[in-house]
Amino acid sequence: MPIRPIVPALLASMILSATSSAWAHTTIIKSNIEDGSSISTPPETFDFGFSAPVILIELSVQGQKSGEAEVDFAPSTTRAESYTIPLPELANDDYTITWRAMAKDGHVMSGTIDFTVTQ
Ligand SMILES: [Cu+2]
């Protein structure tokens, strides 16, 4: 069965190229709320930035018990590298920030940041 070892090698190279093209894309590089963090003083704004200017398409803050937080967000019409989103007062809860943004090359990327407020 001489073909067998070729298949995993091919798969590995496909995975590698998929990964490296993903790395080439714009991504979130800074955030004042770290994923997995526990916050005793919730910030008044969510400040985050990308490795290149993006159009911010979606941003929501979902509390596990408190439901969706009212965030004053409208999709941006121009590209920016950094965004500051005002946050409402966040009660003790587990939250997930979900964001979606479009890079200059048209690629849409998205991600989530989980954090806990414990005052
Ligand atoms: Cu891209």
Boltz pocket constraint, residues with backbone or C-beta under 6 A from the ligand:
constraints:
  - pocket:
      binder: B
      contacts: [[A, 21], [A, 24], [A, 25], [A, 26], [A, 103], [A, 105], [A, 106], [A, 107]]
      max_distance: 6.0
